[in-house]
Amino acid sequence: MAFPTSRLFSSRTISLGILFYSTYCHFQFVLANDVDSCESLRLGQYICKEPRIDDATQEPENCKDMIAWVECLPAPNVSCRLSNGTEFRFSGEEVGFNKSLPCRNVSGYSYKVAVALSLFLGWLGADRFYLGYPALGLLKFCTVGFCGIGSLVDFMLISMQIVGPSDKSDYIVDYYGARLTRLSITNETYRRTQMSP
């Protein structure tokens, strides 16, 4: 006695269809009820506005304690939980959250001026006077830039932003200009052990 294969095939197809549909409905229900906060949106689900840049300092205008805040707008039809706990569906025009940007402590020393003084008047010590090191400036002036070698070394140190202003502030560099970030190894830095070959 043989079973009809078409009847067996259709019952198997129906049972698999029901299984897939129930799994899909379960995941859709879980995803609909589990709405994350707006701060945890992924890239592409929001866009942040550009910060307003102060012309004098070339840093964001609302920079306080080395942090500036910008407004971010979630994409249209994105739902997320606001900071007050309410769930909101965005149209792309509303501000969903604020994101922090790092900013620098500047006090009026221009990077372009320091490099130009070091290049053209470094042998007179003008770069060190400008940056607030009068003793080194006077020493460079008296020795004609340490016979030119000190002027060359200072030019390289200033152009690589290793030597900065004496008040430990940062140079004023164009906001979208050539800024350097110094990387250093400290006790908090993880060092990987070297495997000898």
C-alpha positions in Angstrom: 0.0 0.0 0.0 1.6 3.2 -1.2 1.1 6.7 0.2 0.3 9.4 -2.3 3.3 11.6 -2.6 1.4 14.7 -3.4 -0.6 14.5 -0.1 2.6 14.0 1.9 4.4 16.8 0.1 1.5 19.3 0.7 1.2 18.5 4.4 4.9 18.9 4.9 4.9 22.2 3.0 2.0 23.5 5.1 3.6 22.5 8.4 6.9 24.3 7.4 5.0 27.3 6.3 3.2 27.5 9.6 6.5 27.1 11.4 8.2 29.9 9.4 5.2 32.2 9.8 5.0 31.8 13.6 8.7 32.4 13.9 8.4 35.5 11.8 5.5 36.8 13.9 7.4 36.1 17.1 10.5 38.1 15.9 8.3 40.9 14.6 6.6 41.1 18.0 9.8 41.1 19.9 11.4 43.7 17.7 8.4 45.9 17.9 8.3 45.9 21.7 12.1 46.2 22.2 12.8 49.8 21.2 16.3 51.0 22.1 17.2 54.5 23.2 17.9 57.1 20.6 21.6 57.3 21.7 22.1 53.7 20.7 21.1 54.1 17.1 23.5 52.8 14.5 25.3 54.9 11.9 23.0 55.6 9.0 20.0 55.7 11.2 20.7 59.3 12.2 22.5 62.4 11.0 24.1 65.0 13.3 24.2 68.7 12.5 27.6 70.4 12.0 28.7 72.4 15.0 28.9 76.2 14.7 32.6 77.2 14.6 33.9 80.3 16.4 36.0 82.3 13.9 38.5 83.4 16.6 39.2 80.1 18.2 38.3 77.6 15.4 36.5 75.5 17.9 32.7 74.8 18.4 31.0 77.8 20.0 29.4 75.7 22.8 32.7 74.1 23.9 32.8 73.7 27.7 35.1 71.4 29.6 36.7 70.1 26.4 33.3 68.8 25.2 30.8 70.3 22.7 27.3 69.0 21.9 25.6 68.8 18.5 22.0 67.9 17.7 21.3 64.6 15.9 18.2 63.9 13.9 17.0 60.2 13.5 16.1 59.1 10.0 12.5 59.1 8.8 10.3 56.2 10.2 12.9 55.3 12.9 11.4 54.7 16.3 13.5 55.0 19.4 13.1 55.8 23.1 13.8 59.5 24.1 15.8 60.4 27.2 12.5 60.9 29.2 11.4 57.3 28.4 8.8 57.9 25.8 8.8 56.1 22.5 8.7 58.4 19.4 8.5 57.7 15.7 10.6 60.4 13.8 9.9 62.0 10.5 13.5 63.2 9.9 12.9 66.7 11.1 12.9 66.3 14.9 15.9 66.3 17.1 16.2 63.0 18.8 19.3 63.3 21.0 22.6 65.3 21.5 26.0 63.8 20.7 29.2 65.0 22.3 32.3 66.0 20.3 35.7 66.6 21.8 37.1 70.1 21.6 40.4 71.7 22.5 41.6 74.3 24.9 42.9 77.2 22.9 44.1 80.6 24.2 45.2 82.7 21.2 48.3 81.1 19.8 48.0 80.5 16.1 49.7 77.5 14.5 50.3 79.3 11.2 51.9 82.3 12.9 54.2 80.1 15.1 55.4 78.1 12.0 56.0 81.3 10.0 58.0 82.9 12.8 60.0 79.8 13.3 60.8 79.5 9.6 61.7 83.2 8.9 62.7 84.6 12.3 63.7 81.5 14.2 67.3 82.5 14.2 66.3 85.5 16.3 64.2 83.5 18.7 61.0 85.2 17.7 59.1 81.8 17.7 60.0 81.1 21.3 59.1 84.7 22.4 55.7 84.3 20.7 55.0 81.0 22.4 55.9 82.3 25.8 59.4 81.0 26.4 61.4 84.3 26.8 64.5 82.7 28.3 64.9 80.3 25.3 64.1 83.2 22.9 66.8 85.3 24.4 69.3 82.5 24.3 68.5 81.8 20.6 68.8 85.6 19.9 72.2 85.8 21.5 73.6 82.7 19.8 71.9 83.4 16.4 69.7 80.4 16.7 72.4 78.1 18.2 74.3 78.7 14.9 71.3 77.7 12.8 71.0 74.2 14.2 68.6 75.2 17.0 66.4 77.1 14.5 66.1 74.0 12.3 65.3 71.8 15.3 62.7 74.3 16.6 61.1 74.6 13.2 60.6 70.8 13.0 59.3 70.6 16.6 56.8 73.5 16.1 55.6 72.2 12.7 55.0 68.8 14.2 53.2 70.4 17.1 55.5 68.9 19.7 56.4 72.3 21.1 53.3 74.3 21.9 52.4 77.4 23.9 53.9 77.7 27.4 50.5 77.8 29.1 49.8 74.2 27.9 47.0 75.3 25.6 46.6 74.0 22.1 47.3 76.0 18.9 44.5 77.6 17.0 44.3 75.4 13.9 41.5 75.6 11.3 38.6 73.4 12.4 38.9 71.2 9.3 42.7 71.8 9.1 45.8 69.7 9.7 45.4 68.8 13.4 47.7 66.3 14.9 46.8 63.9 17.7 49.6 62.8 19.9 49.5 59.1 20.8 51.4 58.0 23.8 52.1 54.8 25.7 51.3 55.0 29.4 50.7 52.6 32.2 47.0 52.3 31.1 48.0 51.3 27.6 47.9 47.6 27.0 51.1 46.2 25.6 51.1 43.0 23.7 53.9 40.6 24.5 56.3 40.0 21.6 56.7 36.4 20.4 60.2 35.7 19.3 60.5 33.9 16.0 
